[in-house]
């Protein structure tokens, strides 16, 4: 029974054999990749904090206004009618992630993920500053350690406020900060809950987010292949492991005359003690690996001190680690590339050909048509105009086909506020001779704004069938075009 309860190997890198939490205190390895990641991380932090303050075309650079159903991205506002654009954008993001993973592995996890960026370059550095660095003989003053949680709470609240600014705008947020929370309880609760979640994550949950909660590590099993770039350990060079003195012969090449006793790996465990998720990269590619390259920096430092070639742990594909040639033009990479190009092309086409006004013309309810005293056919319509610009606009509406047709609205030109949709009823008046044997007439209407921009829409009007029928006139057309 006891053997059934005891796993052969560690189930999770953060779980002890007795089921308790194994707390990780990774020792930082400040090598070439660490410096590059730090530059990228601080650049991303600056971008995240600064974007709400940045304005493009007198609009916020990014504003996700869910309440008013308006998304502003880099100076362009997307309305609910932009469903194809938003759908293409979302699909494009997913395909881009698949493409990047197939080529570069988990580069997002180690270099761009907010969890990694803030934990490894904000919260853990503060912890080392206040409590001391693992493996270092220098210990800070004892009174600094209790400051950790208050500082964490302040940073979490600051990040939560910045996060909220992406949804309400920085001006609104600054106004709320100066008021009582009772005047805006819902946004305050959103901020408070976000602060609590960040505090829980960065102070307690930490690497568990990558190991347990985040689905991306499990998704990589279907997105990676043996040609994807990963952080890997060169077993052919490192095994068998052993500690030897400097100058000992460690050359082992297939077919060599003198076999080596041990490989280049000296089993110093630096790659393990520096790993933020607590794994041993020498066990092969693992779900917990976030490709942070800390093991590369640690191993390169040891190899340099021992005057041996670096790269025992390195960025490489599994295929190249096995000594087989690799190729960048793999089927999944080509498929993702084509899909991404098609999506980008479709997005560019929709953006470049987007009209400043959205138009929907519908037939009115009730009687499909009536005959005026002058013998012309009048059909009721409903016109919906959406002003996609950031300024008020007045739209003139007229019938251009068939010649002689007229459109009568309560207001023409029709005024619409920026980003708003307005609906107005009216009628289209056509000559009786325009209707064919089926009682239909194709109609084309042109909508023009003050700047001269035009958009044309077509619809089919209903009327009397044939061209020689005698039809008694019905209710005359009033001024303004309504029955």
C-alpha positions as CSV (number, residue, x, y, z in Angstrom):
1,X,0.0,0.0,0.0
2,X,2.8,2.4,0.9
3,X,4.4,1.9,-2.6
4,X,1.2,2.9,-4.2
5,X,1.2,6.2,-2.3
6,X,4.8,7.0,-3.1
7,X,5.5,8.2,-6.7
8,X,8.7,7.1,-8.4
9,X,9.7,10.7,-9.1
10,X,8.7,14.1,-8.0
11,X,5.2,15.0,-9.2
12,X,5.7,18.7,-9.2
13,X,8.9,20.7,-8.8
14,X,7.1,22.7,-6.1
15,X,5.8,19.7,-4.2
16,X,7.7,17.8,-1.4
17,X,7.4,14.1,-1.0
18,X,5.1,14.6,2.0
19,X,2.7,16.8,-0.1
20,X,3.8,20.1,1.4
21,X,4.7,23.2,-0.6
22,X,8.4,23.4,-1.7
23,X,9.2,27.0,-1.6
24,X,11.6,28.2,-4.3
25,X,14.3,30.8,-3.7
26,X,16.2,30.8,-7.0
27,X,19.6,32.2,-7.1
28,X,19.9,34.7,-10.0
29,X,22.5,34.1,-12.7
30,X,23.4,37.5,-14.2
31,X,24.7,36.5,-17.6
32,X,24.2,37.7,-21.1
33,X,20.7,36.5,-21.5
34,X,19.7,37.9,-18.1
35,X,20.8,41.4,-19.1
36,X,18.9,41.1,-22.4
37,X,15.8,39.9,-20.6
38,X,16.0,42.7,-18.1
39,X,16.2,45.3,-20.8
40,X,13.2,43.8,-22.5
41,X,11.3,43.5,-19.2
42,X,11.8,47.1,-18.2
43,X,10.9,48.2,-21.7
44,X,7.6,46.2,-21.5
45,X,6.9,47.7,-18.0
46,X,7.4,51.2,-19.3
47,X,5.1,50.5,-22.2
48,X,2.4,49.1,-19.9
49,X,2.5,52.0,-17.5
50,X,2.9,54.7,-20.2
51,X,0.3,53.6,-22.8
52,X,-2.7,55.0,-20.9
53,X,-1.1,58.4,-21.0
54,X,-0.2,58.3,-24.7
55,X,-2.5,59.9,-27.2
56,X,-2.7,59.3,-30.9
57,X,-4.9,61.5,-33.1
58,X,-6.2,63.1,-29.9
59,X,-7.4,59.7,-28.7
60,X,-6.0,57.3,-26.1
61,X,-3.4,54.9,-27.6
62,X,-5.4,52.0,-26.0
63,X,-8.9,52.3,-24.5
64,X,-11.1,49.2,-24.1
65,X,-14.4,50.9,-23.2
66,X,-16.6,47.9,-22.5
67,X,-19.5,50.0,-21.2
68,X,-19.9,52.0,-24.4
69,X,-18.7,49.1,-26.5
70,X,-15.9,51.0,-28.1
71,X,-12.3,49.8,-28.5
72,X,-9.6,52.4,-29.3
73,X,-6.3,50.9,-30.5
74,X,-3.5,53.3,-31.6
75,X,-5.7,56.2,-32.6
76,X,-8.5,54.2,-34.3
77,X,-11.8,53.5,-32.6
78,X,-13.6,50.2,-33.3
79,X,-17.3,50.0,-32.9
80,X,-19.6,47.0,-32.4
81,X,-20.2,47.0,-36.1
82,X,-16.5,46.1,-36.6
83,X,-17.1,42.4,-35.8
84,X,-15.1,41.1,-38.8
85,X,-12.1,43.3,-37.9
86,X,-12.2,42.2,-34.2
87,X,-12.6,38.6,-35.2
88,X,-9.7,38.7,-37.6
89,X,-7.6,40.5,-34.9
90,X,-8.3,37.8,-32.3
91,X,-7.7,35.0,-34.7
92,X,-4.5,36.7,-35.9
93,X,-3.2,36.9,-32.3
94,X,-3.8,33.2,-31.8
95,X,-2.1,32.3,-35.1
96,X,0.8,34.6,-34.3
97,X,1.2,32.8,-30.9
98,X,1.2,29.4,-32.7
99,X,3.7,30.6,-35.2
100,X,6.1,32.1,-32.6
101,X,5.9,28.9,-30.5
102,X,6.5,26.6,-33.5
103,X,9.6,28.6,-34.4
104,X,10.9,30.1,-31.1
105,X,9.4,27.7,-28.5
106,X,8.2,29.3,-25.2
107,X,9.9,32.7,-25.9
108,X,6.8,34.5,-24.7
109,X,6.9,32.8,-21.3
110,X,10.5,33.7,-20.6
111,X,10.7,37.1,-22.2
112,X,7.3,38.7,-22.5
113,X,4.7,37.2,-20.1
114,X,3.7,39.7,-17.4
115,X,3.9,37.0,-14.8
116,X,7.6,36.4,-15.6
117,X,8.4,40.1,-16.2
118,X,7.0,41.4,-12.9
119,X,7.9,38.4,-10.7
120,X,11.6,38.1,-11.9
121,X,12.4,41.8,-12.4
122,X,10.3,43.6,-9.8
123,X,9.0,41.5,-7.0
124,X,11.8,39.0,-6.5
125,X,14.6,41.7,-6.8
126,X,12.8,43.6,-4.0
127,X,12.6,40.5,-1.9
128,X,16.4,39.9,-2.3
129,X,17.0,43.5,-1.5
130,X,15.0,43.3,1.7
131,X,15.7,39.7,2.8
132,X,19.0,38.9,1.2
133,X,20.1,37.0,-1.9
134,X,20.3,33.2,-1.8
135,X,23.9,32.0,-1.4
136,X,25.2,35.5,-0.5
137,X,26.9,36.0,2.8
138,X,25.6,39.6,3.0
139,X,22.4,40.0,4.9
140,X,20.4,43.2,5.0
141,X,19.2,44.8,8.3
142,X,16.5,42.8,10.1
143,X,14.1,45.7,10.1
144,X,13.8,45.7,6.3
145,X,12.2,42.3,6.0
146,X,8.8,43.4,7.4
147,X,8.6,46.0,4.7
148,X,8.2,43.4,2.0
149,X,4.4,42.9,2.2
150,X,3.5,46.6,2.4
151,X,5.7,47.4,-0.6
152,X,4.1,44.4,-2.5
153,X,0.7,45.7,-1.6
154,X,1.5,49.2,-2.9
155,X,2.9,47.9,-6.1
156,X,-0.1,45.6,-6.6
157,X,-2.5,48.5,-6.1
158,X,-0.4,50.7,-8.6
159,X,-0.6,47.9,-11.2
160,X,-4.3,47.4,-10.6
161,X,-4.9,51.2,-11.1
162,X,-2.9,51.1,-14.3
163,X,-4.8,48.0,-15.5
164,X,-8.1,49.8,-14.8
165,X,-7.0,52.9,-16.9
166,X,-7.0,50.7,-20.0
167,X,-10.8,50.3,-19.6
168,X,-11.9,53.8,-18.3
169,X,-9.2,56.2,-19.5
170,X,-6.5,57.9,-17.5
171,X,-8.6,61.1,-17.1
172,X,-11.5,59.3,-15.6
173,X,-9.2,57.2,-13.3
174,X,-7.4,60.3,-12.0
175,X,-10.7,61.9,-11.2
176,X,-11.9,58.8,-9.3
177,X,-8.7,58.6,-7.3
178,X,-9.5,62.1,-5.8
179,X,-13.0,61.1,-4.9
180,X,-14.6,58.8,-2.3
181,X,-14.9,55.2,-3.4
182,X,-18.7,55.4,-2.6
183,X,-19.1,57.6,-5.7
184,X,-17.9,54.8,-8.0
185,X,-18.3,51.5,-6.1
186,X,-18.1,49.1,-9.0
187,X,-14.8,50.4,-10.5
188,X,-13.4,50.5,-6.9
189,X,-14.3,46.9,-6.4
190,X,-12.7,45.9,-9.7
191,X,-9.5,47.7,-8.6
192,X,-9.6,46.1,-5.1
193,X,-10.2,42.6,-6.4
194,X,-7.4,43.0,-9.0
195,X,-5.0,44.3,-6.3
196,X,-5.9,41.3,-4.1
197,X,-5.3,38.8,-7.0
198,X,-1.9,40.4,-7.9
199,X,-0.9,40.4,-4.2
200,X,-1.8,36.7,-3.9
201,X,0.0,35.9,-7.1
202,X,3.3,37.7,-6.6
203,X,3.5,37.2,-2.8
204,X,2.3,33.6,-2.5
205,X,1.3,31.8,-5.7
206,X,4.3,32.8,-7.8
207,X,5.8,30.0,-9.9
208,X,2.7,28.0,-9.3
209,X,0.9,30.2,-11.9
210,X,3.3,28.8,-14.6
211,X,3.3,25.2,-13.3
212,X,-0.3,24.7,-12.3
213,X,-2.7,27.5,-13.5
214,X,-1.4,28.6,-16.9
215,X,-2.6,26.4,-19.7
216,X,0.1,27.5,-22.1
217,X,2.6,25.0,-20.7
218,X,0.3,22.2,-21.6
219,X,-0.6,23.7,-25.0
220,X,3.1,23.7,-26.0
221,X,2.9,19.9,-26.4
222,X,0.8,20.3,-29.5
223,X,2.5,23.5,-30.7
224,X,6.1,22.5,-30.4
225,X,7.9,20.0,-32.7
226,X,11.4,18.7,-32.7
227,X,12.5,21.6,-34.8
228,X,11.3,24.3,-32.4
229,X,13.8,26.4,-30.5
230,X,14.0,25.4,-26.9
231,X,16.4,25.6,-23.9
232,X,18.1,22.2,-23.9
233,X,20.9,20.3,-22.3
234,X,23.5,18.6,-24.6
235,X,23.6,15.1,-23.2
236,X,26.1,13.8,-25.8
237,X,28.6,16.4,-24.4
238,X,27.7,16.5,-20.8
239,X,27.2,12.8,-19.9
240,X,28.4,11.0,-17.9
241,X,28.5,13.7,-15.2
242,X,31.4,14.0,-12.8
243,X,33.7,16.4,-10.9
244,X,37.2,16.6,-12.2
245,X,40.1,19.0,-11.9
246,X,41.1,21.6,-14.4
247,X,43.1,20.4,-17.3
248,X,41.7,16.8,-17.3
249,X,40.9,15.4,-20.7
250,X,37.1,15.5,-21.3
251,X,36.9,15.0,-25.1
252,X,34.4,12.4,-26.2
253,X,33.5,12.3,-29.9
254,X,31.9,9.3,-31.6
255,X,34.8,7.2,-33.1
256,X,37.5,8.8,-31.0
257,X,40.4,6.6,-30.0
258,X,40.4,7.5,-26.3
259,X,37.0,7.4,-24.6
260,X,36.5,10.0,-21.8
261,X,35.7,9.0,-18.2
262,X,33.3,11.9,-17.6
263,X,31.5,14.5,-19.6
264,X,31.6,18.3,-19.4
265,X,28.8,18.5,-16.8
266,X,30.4,18.7,-13.4
267,X,27.1,18.2,-11.6
268,X,27.4,21.5,-9.7
269,X,23.5,22.0,-9.7
270,X,23.8,25.6,-10.6
271,X,21.3,25.1,-13.4
272,X,18.8,23.7,-10.8
273,X,19.3,26.3,-8.0
274,X,18.9,29.2,-10.5
275,X,15.7,27.8,-12.1
276,X,12.6,29.9,-11.2
277,X,10.4,26.9,-11.5
278,X,12.7,24.4,-9.7
279,X,13.3,21.9,-12.5
280,X,16.5,20.2,-13.7
281,X,16.9,21.0,-17.3
282,X,19.2,18.0,-17.7
283,X,16.1,15.7,-17.4
284,X,15.0,17.0,-20.9
285,X,12.2,19.3,-22.1
286,X,9.6,19.7,-19.4
287,X,6.2,21.4,-19.1
288,X,7.5,23.6,-16.3
289,X,10.3,25.1,-18.3
290,X,9.5,28.7,-19.2
291,X,12.6,29.2,-21.3
292,X,13.9,32.0,-19.1
293,X,17.6,31.0,-20.0
294,X,18.8,31.3,-16.4
295,X,20.2,27.8,-16.6
296,X,22.1,28.8,-19.8
297,X,23.7,31.8,-17.9
298,X,24.6,29.7,-14.9
299,X,26.1,26.9,-16.9
300,X,28.1,29.2,-19.2
301,X,29.5,30.9,-16.1
302,X,30.7,27.6,-14.8
303,X,32.2,26.5,-18.1
304,X,34.0,29.8,-18.5
305,X,35.6,29.4,-15.1
306,X,36.7,25.9,-15.9
307,X,38.0,27.1,-19.3
308,X,35.7,24.9,-21.3
309,X,33.5,25.7,-24.2
310,X,30.1,27.3,-23.3
311,X,26.8,26.0,-24.7
312,X,26.5,22.8,-22.7
313,X,23.0,24.2,-22.0
314,X,21.8,26.4,-24.9
315,X,19.1,27.5,-27.2
316,X,18.7,24.8,-29.8
317,X,16.1,22.5,-31.3
318,X,15.7,18.9,-30.1
319,X,16.7,17.8,-33.6
320,X,20.0,19.6,-33.5
321,X,20.7,18.4,-30.0
322,X,20.5,14.9,-31.4
323,X,23.0,15.8,-34.1
324,X,20.5,15.8,-36.9
325,X,20.1,18.7,-39.4
326,X,17.1,20.9,-38.9
327,X,15.1,23.1,-41.2
328,X,13.1,26.3,-40.7
329,X,10.7,25.4,-43.5
330,X,8.6,22.8,-41.7
331,X,5.0,22.0,-42.6
332,X,3.4,23.7,-39.6
333,X,5.7,26.7,-39.9
334,X,4.7,27.1,-43.5
335,X,1.0,26.7,-42.7
336,X,1.1,29.2,-39.9
337,X,3.0,31.6,-42.1
338,X,0.4,31.4,-44.9
339,X,-2.5,31.8,-42.4
340,X,-0.8,34.8,-40.8
341,X,-0.2,36.5,-44.1
342,X,-3.8,36.0,-45.2
343,X,-5.1,37.4,-41.9
344,X,-2.8,40.4,-42.1
345,X,-3.8,41.0,-45.7
346,X,-7.5,40.8,-44.9
347,X,-7.0,43.2,-41.9
348,X,-5.1,45.7,-44.0
349,X,-7.7,45.5,-46.7
350,X,-10.6,46.1,-44.3
351,X,-8.8,48.9,-42.6
352,X,-7.8,50.7,-45.8
353,X,-11.2,50.4,-47.4
354,X,-13.3,51.1,-44.2
355,X,-15.9,53.8,-44.8
356,X,-16.4,56.7,-42.3
357,X,-20.1,55.8,-42.1
358,X,-21.9,52.5,-41.7
359,X,-25.3,52.3,-43.5
360,X,-28.1,49.8,-43.1
361,X,-31.3,50.4,-45.2
362,X,-34.3,48.2,-44.3
363,X,-37.8,48.0,-45.6
364,X,-40.4,49.4,-43.2
365,X,-42.9,47.3,-41.4
366,X,-46.5,46.9,-42.4
367,X,-47.8,47.6,-45.9
368,X,-44.9,47.1,-48.3
369,X,-46.0,50.0,-50.6
370,X,-48.7,52.4,-51.5
371,X,-49.7,54.5,-54.5
372,X,-49.7,58.3,-54.3
373,X,-52.2,60.7,-56.0
374,X,-49.6,61.3,-58.7
375,X,-49.4,57.6,-59.5
376,X,-46.0,57.0,-58.1
377,X,-45.1,54.1,-55.8
378,X,-44.1,54.9,-52.2
379,X,-42.3,52.2,-50.1
380,X,-41.5,52.8,-46.4
381,X,-37.9,52.3,-45.3
382,X,-35.8,52.5,-42.2
383,X,-32.3,54.1,-42.5
384,X,-29.6,53.4,-39.8
385,X,-26.4,55.5,-40.0
386,X,-23.3,55.0,-37.8
387,X,-20.8,57.8,-37.6
388,X,-17.4,56.2,-37.4
389,X,-15.5,59.4,-37.2
390,X,-14.5,61.4,-34.1
391,X,-16.5,64.5,-35.1
392,X,-20.2,65.2,-35.7
393,X,-21.3,64.7,-39.3
394,X,-24.4,65.5,-41.4
395,X,-25.3,63.0,-44.2
396,X,-27.3,63.8,-47.3
397,X,-29.3,60.9,-48.7
398,X,-30.5,60.7,-52.3
399,X,-31.6,58.1,-54.8
400,X,-29.2,57.8,-57.8
401,X,-30.9,54.8,-59.5
402,X,-33.4,54.7,-60.9
403,X,-33.2,58.2,-62.3
404,X,-36.1,60.3,-60.9
405,X,-36.4,58.4,-57.7
406,X,-36.6,60.3,-54.4
407,X,-36.0,59.6,-50.8
408,X,-38.0,61.5,-48.1
409,X,-36.8,61.6,-44.5
410,X,-37.8,63.6,-41.5
411,X,-34.4,65.1,-41.5
412,X,-32.2,65.3,-44.6
413,X,-29.2,66.0,-44.2
414,X,-29.2,63.6,-41.2
415,X,-27.0,64.6,-38.3
416,X,-25.2,61.9,-36.3
417,X,-22.8,62.4,-33.3
418,X,-19.3,60.9,-33.3
419,X,-19.4,57.1,-32.8
420,X,-23.1,57.0,-32.5
421,X,-25.8,55.3,-34.5
422,X,-29.0,57.0,-35.5
423,X,-32.2,55.4,-37.0
424,X,-34.7,57.4,-39.0
425,X,-37.8,56.3,-40.9
426,X,-38.8,57.6,-44.3
427,X,-39.9,56.5,-47.7
428,X,-38.5,55.9,-51.2
429,X,-40.7,57.2,-54.0
430,X,-40.4,55.7,-57.5
431,X,-42.1,55.8,-60.8
432,X,-44.7,53.0,-61.4
433,X,-43.0,52.1,-64.6
434,X,-39.8,51.1,-62.8
435,X,-41.3,47.9,-61.5
436,X,-40.9,44.8,-63.6
437,X,-43.2,41.8,-64.0
438,X,-42.3,40.5,-60.5
439,X,-43.1,43.8,-58.8
440,X,-39.6,44.6,-57.8
441,X,-37.2,47.4,-58.5
442,X,-33.5,47.6,-57.7
443,X,-32.7,50.9,-56.0
444,X,-29.3,52.5,-55.3
445,X,-29.0,55.2,-52.6
446,X,-26.0,57.5,-52.1
447,X,-25.0,58.9,-48.7
448,X,-22.7,61.9,-48.7
449,X,-21.1,63.8,-45.8
450,X,-19.9,67.4,-45.7
451,X,-16.3,66.4,-46.7
452,X,-17.6,64.8,-49.9
453,X,-17.1,61.2,-48.8
454,X,-19.8,59.0,-50.3
455,X,-21.1,55.5,-49.7
456,X,-23.7,53.7,-51.8
457,X,-26.1,51.0,-50.7
458,X,-28.5,48.9,-52.7
459,X,-31.8,47.3,-51.9
460,X,-34.9,46.0,-53.7
461,X,-38.1,48.0,-53.5
462,X,-41.5,46.3,-53.8
463,X,-44.3,47.6,-56.0
464,X,-47.1,46.7,-58.4
465,X,-46.2,43.9,-60.9
466,X,-46.1,44.8,-64.6
467,X,-46.2,48.2,-66.2
468,X,-49.8,48.6,-67.6
469,X,-52.0,47.9,-64.6
470,X,-54.5,50.5,-63.4
471,X,-54.2,51.1,-59.7
472,X,-56.4,53.3,-57.7
473,X,-54.4,55.9,-55.7
474,X,-54.2,55.6,-51.9
475,X,-53.2,57.9,-49.2
476,X,-51.2,60.8,-50.7
477,X,-47.6,61.5,-49.7
478,X,-47.2,64.1,-47.0
479,X,-44.4,66.6,-47.0
480,X,-41.4,64.9,-45.4
481,X,-42.0,61.6,-47.1
482,X,-44.1,59.8,-44.5
483,X,-47.5,58.2,-45.2
